[in-house]
C-alpha cells in the first residue's frame, strides 16, 4: 500500500491545480492529512477572504474514500521527541509543526509530499520534495528514501 502525507504547502498547491501533486495523489492508496496541517490551513483560511469556501473544499477533500485525517498518538509524541532532540544536536532544527508532521510520516510509514527543503534533514523520512510552485521551471519531485 502506498501512503502519503500532505504538507500544508502541498495541499495549497493541490487546491491551485498543481499537476505534480495531483499525480502523486493519484498514485497513492491512502492520503493522510495531519491535524497540524488542518490547523495551519484553518489559520490561513481565517486570514483570507474565502474562509467558508476554503473550508468546504477541505471538508470535501477529506470525505474522499482514500483520504484520512491523522491525529496524534503517544507514538507520534515519541517520534517527535526523538526527531527534535536529534536535529537539535546536529544543529539543523526545523519548525515544530513540521517535526510533528515528519513524526506522523515515520509513524505511519508514509511518504511526505512537501515544498519545504528543511525536511531533507530528517533521517529516515521518505520525501517527495518539489521545487517552489512559484518557480516556472519547477522539476518533478526528487524522491528520497531513507
GURO-942923 format. One line per 4 residues: their letters; for each residue x, y, z of N, C-alpha, C. Coordinates in nm, 3 decimals, padded with zeros to 5 digits. Layout:
N
A = X:Y:Z:X:Y:Z:X:Y:Z  ...
// end
This chain:
146
XXXX = 00.085:-00.118:00.000:00.000:00.000:00.000:00.089:00.124:00.000  00.063:00.214:-00.089:00.137:00.340:-00.098:00.062:00.448:-00.020  00.127:00.499:00.087:00.067:00.601:00.173:00.146:00.730:00.161  00.072:00.841:00.155:00.137:00.972:00.151:00.073:01.063:00.255
XXXX = 00.152:01.160:00.299:00.107:01.264:00.391:00.123:01.396:00.318  00.019:01.478:00.323:00.025:01.610:00.261:00.073:01.715:00.360  00.176:01.787:00.323:00.217:01.904:00.399:00.121:02.018:00.362  00.120:02.121:00.442:00.029:02.234:00.419:00.050:02.295:00.281
XXXX = 00.176:02.315:00.243:00.202:02.376:00.113:00.165:02.284:-00.003  00.168:02.153:00.018:00.126:02.060:-00.086:-00.025:02.065:-00.105  -00.100:02.078:00.006:-00.245:02.094:-00.007:-00.277:02.224:-00.080  -00.206:02.331:-00.045:-00.229:02.460:-00.112:-00.200:02.448:-00.261
XXXX = -00.092:02.381:-00.297:-00.060:02.362:-00.439:-00.167:02.277:-00.508  -00.213:02.174:-00.437:-00.320:02.090:-00.491:-00.445:02.172:-00.518  -00.481:02.258:-00.424:-00.602:02.339:-00.440:-00.589:02.439:-00.555  -00.466:02.466:-00.596:-00.442:02.554:-00.712:-00.425:02.473:-00.841
XXXX = -00.445:02.341:-00.832:-00.439:02.257:-00.951:-00.301:02.211:-00.991  -00.205:02.212:-00.899:-00.068:02.168:-00.930:-00.071:02.021:-00.973  -00.039:01.996:-01.099:-00.048:01.860:-01.153:00.052:01.764:-01.092  00.164:01.814:-01.043:00.262:01.725:-00.979:00.203:01.663:-00.853
XXXX = 00.133:01.745:-00.775:00.071:01.694:-00.653:-00.047:01.605:-00.689  -00.126:01.646:-00.787:-00.238:01.563:-00.833:-00.190:01.424:-00.875  -00.081:01.418:-00.951:-00.027:01.290:-00.996:00.021:01.205:-00.879  00.086:01.269:-00.782:00.134:01.194:-00.666:00.017:01.135:-00.587
XXXX = -00.091:01.212:-00.573:-00.208:01.161:-00.500:-00.279:01.052:-00.578  -00.279:01.063:-00.709:-00.343:00.960:-00.791:-00.272:00.826:-00.777  -00.142:00.830:-00.749:-00.064:00.707:-00.734:-00.073:00.649:-00.593  -00.136:00.720:-00.500:-00.142:00.676:-00.361:-00.269:00.596:-00.332
XXXX = -00.255:00.498:-00.245:-00.372:00.423:-00.197:-00.437:00.495:-00.080  -00.356:00.566:-00.001:-00.405:00.636:00.118:-00.336:00.772:00.126  -00.416:00.874:00.153:-00.366:01.010:00.170:-00.401:01.055:00.311  -00.299:01.092:00.387:-00.322:01.141:00.523:-00.307:01.293:00.527
XXXX = -00.393:01.355:00.607:-00.383:01.499:00.635:-00.369:01.512:00.786  -00.247:01.545:00.833:-00.225:01.556:00.977:-00.305:01.669:01.041  -00.338:01.652:01.167:-00.411:01.754:01.241:-00.336:01.887:01.239  -00.203:01.882:01.234:-00.122:02.005:01.231:-00.140:02.079:01.099
XXXX = -00.157:02.003:00.992:-00.184:02.064:00.861:-00.323:02.128:00.863  -00.420:02.058:00.921:-00.553:02.118:00.936:-00.545:02.252:01.008  -00.470:02.256:01.118:-00.457:02.379:01.194:-00.396:02.491:01.112  -00.290:02.461:01.039:-00.227:02.563:00.956:-00.320:02.610:00.845
XXXX = -00.392:02.516:00.785:-00.486:02.553:00.678:-00.599:02.640:00.732  -00.658:02.599:00.844:-00.769:02.676:00.900:-00.724:02.817:00.940  -00.603:02.828:00.991:-00.547:02.958:01.024:-00.537:03.044:00.897  -00.483:02.985:00.791:-00.473:03.057:00.664:-00.609:03.097:00.609
XXXX = -00.706:03.007:00.622:-00.841:03.038:00.574:-00.897:03.159:00.648  -00.873:03.164:00.779:-00.925:03.276:00.860:-00.865:03.410:00.817  -00.743:03.406:00.769:-00.677:03.529:00.726:-00.724:03.575:00.588  -00.782:03.483:00.512:-00.822:03.516:00.375:-00.966:03.562:00.366
XXXX = -01.006:03.589:00.244:-01.142:03.640:00.220:-01.240:03.530:00.179  -01.192:03.405:00.168:-01.277:03.294:00.123:-01.278:03.180:00.224  -01.288:03.216:00.351:-01.278:03.115:00.456:-01.380:03.003:00.439  -01.504:03.037:00.422:-01.609:02.934:00.413:-01.589:02.845:00.290
XXXX = -01.560:02.904:00.177:-01.538:02.825:00.054:-01.418:02.732:00.070  -01.309:02.783:00.130:-01.190:02.700:00.151:-01.217:02.586:00.249  -01.295:02.614:00.354:-01.331:02.508:00.449:-01.412:02.399:00.379  -01.505:02.439:00.296:-01.588:02.341:00.225:-01.504:02.254:00.132
XXXX = -01.409:02.315:00.063:-01.321:02.237:-00.024:-01.238:02.137:00.057  -01.187:02.181:00.170:-01.109:02.092:00.256:-01.195:01.978:00.308  -01.316:02.010:00.353:-01.408:01.906:00.403:-01.443:01.806:00.294  -01.464:01.853:00.172:-01.494:01.763:00.059:-01.374:01.675:00.028
XXXX = -01.255:01.731:00.036:-01.133:01.654:00.011:-01.119:01.541:00.113  -01.142:01.572:00.238:-01.125:01.473:00.345:-01.234:01.364:00.339  -01.345:01.393:00.276:-01.452:01.292:00.263:-01.423:01.189:00.155  -01.320:01.211:00.074:-01.286:01.113:-00.030:-01.246:00.982:00.037
XXXX = -01.280:00.870:-00.023:-01.254:00.739:00.040:-01.107:00.712:00.071  -01.016:00.766:-00.008:-00.873:00.737:00.015:-00.807:00.835:00.111  -00.880:00.936:00.157:-00.822:01.041:00.242:-00.864:01.019:00.387  -00.768:01.037:00.477:-00.795:01.023:00.620:-00.730:01.136:00.697
XXXX = -00.801:01.189:00.795:-00.741:01.282:00.890:-00.649:01.201:00.980  -00.539:01.260:01.021:-00.440:01.188:01.100:-00.420:01.260:01.233  -00.463:01.196:01.341:-00.447:01.251:01.475:-00.315:01.204:01.535  -00.279:01.264:01.646:-00.155:01.226:01.713:-00.178:01.110:01.809
XXXX = -00.070:01.047:01.845:-00.074:00.937:01.941:00.050:00.947:02.030  00.060:00.859:02.126:00.181:00.859:02.209:00.303:00.820:02.126  00.283:00.737:02.023:00.393:00.702:01.933:00.439:00.824:01.855  00.343:00.909:01.816:00.378:01.033:01.747:00.464:01.120:01.838
XXXX = 00.424:01.130:01.965:00.499:01.212:02.061:00.641:01.159:02.079  00.656:01.028:02.086:00.789:00.968:02.099:00.875:01.000:01.977  00.818:00.986:01.858:00.892:01.016:01.736:00.928:01.164:01.730  00.834:01.251:01.768:00.860:01.395:01.772:00.980:01.426:01.862
XXXX = 00.978:01.371:01.982:01.085:01.397:02.078:01.220:01.350:02.025  01.223:01.232:01.966:01.347:01.179:01.911:01.397:01.266:01.795  01.307:01.305:01.707:01.346:01.388:01.593:01.397:01.525:01.640  01.323:01.587:01.731:01.360:01.722:01.776:01.496:01.721:01.844
XXXX = 01.519:01.624:01.933:01.648:01.620:02.002:01.761:01.587:01.906  01.737:01.496:01.811:01.840:01.460:01.714:01.877:01.577:01.623  01.776:01.649:01.576:01.803:01.764:01.488:01.870:01.877:01.565  01.833:01.895:01.690:01.897:02.000:01.772:02.045:01.968:01.791
XXXX = 02.075:01.841:01.821:02.215:01.800:01.840:02.297:01.820:01.713  02.234:01.799:01.597:02.303:01.818:01.469:02.310:01.965:01.429  02.234:02.049:01.498:02.232:02.191:01.464:02.147:02.222:01.341  02.047:02.135:01.316:01.960:02.154:01.200:01.813:02.149:01.240
XXXX = 01.772:02.235:01.335:01.631:02.231:01.378:01.538:02.274:01.265  01.415:02.225:01.273:01.310:02.267:01.180:01.189:02.308:01.264  01.092:02.379:01.206:00.975:02.423:01.284:00.903:02.306:01.350  00.852:02.331:01.471:00.784:02.226:01.547:00.668:02.161:01.472
XXXX = 00.583:02.240:01.407:00.472:02.177:01.334:00.524:02.081:01.229  00.634:02.115:01.164:00.690:02.026:01.063:00.751:01.901:01.126  00.803:01.915:01.247:00.852:01.797:01.319:00.737:01.701:01.351  00.624:01.756:01.393:00.507:01.670:01.420:00.464:01.599:01.293
XXXX = 00.462:01.671:01.182:00.422:01.611:01.054:00.520:01.500:01.015  00.649:01.526:01.030:00.750:01.425:01.000:00.734:01.304:01.090  00.706:01.329:01.218:00.686:01.218:01.312:00.568:01.131:01.268  00.462:01.194:01.221:00.346:01.116:01.175:00.379:01.037:01.048
XXXX = 00.462:01.092:00.963:00.505:01.017:00.845:00.583:00.892:00.886  00.674:00.909:00.979:00.753:00.794:01.025:00.664:00.692:01.094  00.571:00.739:01.174:00.481:00.650:01.247:00.395:00.566:01.153  00.348:00.626:01.044:00.258:00.557:00.951:00.331:00.492:00.834
XXXX = 00.461:00.513:00.824:00.536:00.459:00.711:00.499:00.526:00.580  00.463:00.654:00.588:00.417:00.728:00.470:00.527:00.814:00.411  00.505:00.854:00.287:00.593:00.947:00.217:00.532:01.086:00.229  00.614:01.184:00.265:00.568:01.321:00.278:00.577:01.393:00.144
XXXX = 00.470:01.462:00.107:00.471:01.548:-00.011:00.480:01.692:00.039  00.588:01.761:-00.001:00.612:01.896:00.051:00.695:01.978:-00.046  00.697:02.107:-00.022:00.783:02.201:-00.094:00.893:02.255:-00.002  00.901:02.205:00.121:00.997:02.255:00.220:01.123:02.170:00.223
XXXX = 01.234:02.230:00.183:01.362:02.158:00.176:01.415:02.117:00.314  01.373:02.185:00.420:01.429:02.150:00.551:01.393:02.008:00.594  01.292:01.948:00.531:01.259:01.809:00.564:01.371:01.713:00.524  01.461:01.757:00.438:01.572:01.671:00.397:01.662:01.636:00.514
XXXX = 01.660:01.714:00.619:01.745:01.687:00.735:01.686:01.583:00.830  01.565:01.535:00.803:01.500:01.436:00.890:01.539:01.295:00.844  01.623:01.231:00.923:01.671:01.097:00.890:01.555:00.999:00.885  01.555:00.915:00.783:01.454:00.810:00.772:01.323:00.854:00.709
XXXX = 01.309:00.982:00.678:01.185:01.033:00.621:01.182:01.010:00.471  01.078:00.944:00.424:01.056:00.931:00.279:00.991:01.060:00.233  01.044:01.117:00.126:01.005:01.252:00.090:00.991:01.268:-00.060  00.878:01.325:-00.102:00.862:01.376:-00.238:00.875:01.525:-00.224
XXXX = 00.990:01.576:-00.262:01.019:01.718:-00.245:01.007:01.786:-00.380  00.920:01.884:-00.387:00.901:01.960:-00.509:00.970:02.095:-00.496  01.005:02.149:-00.611:01.057:02.286:-00.613:00.940:02.379:-00.587  00.970:02.500:-00.550:00.869:02.601:-00.520:00.770:02.612:-00.635
XXXX = 00.640:02.604:-00.605:00.540:02.611:-00.712:00.541:02.745:-00.785  00.601:02.847:-00.725:00.606:02.978:-00.790:00.716:02.984:-00.896  00.808:02.888:-00.894:00.916:02.887:-00.991:00.866:02.827:-01.122  00.884:02.895:-01.234:00.832:02.845:-01.362:00.900:02.718:-01.410
XXXX = 01.025:02.693:-01.371:01.097:02.576:-01.418:01.098:02.462:-01.316  00.996:02.455:-01.232:00.992:02.353:-01.128:00.998:02.214:-01.190  01.081:02.129:-01.134:01.102:01.994:-01.183:01.007:01.896:-01.116  01.008:01.772:-01.163:00.937:01.667:-01.094:01.002:01.647:-00.958
XXXX = 00.931:01.582:-00.867:00.987:01.568:-00.733:01.112:01.482:-00.731  01.200:01.511:-00.639:01.311:01.421:-00.614:01.261:01.328:-00.505  01.255:01.203:-00.537:01.209:01.106:-00.437:01.329:01.062:-00.358  01.316:01.065:-00.228:01.424:01.024:-00.142:01.372:00.921:-00.046
XX = 01.436:00.808:-00.044:01.403:00.705:00.053:01.507:00.707:00.162  01.471:00.655:00.279:01.566:00.657:00.390:01.690:00.577:00.359
// end
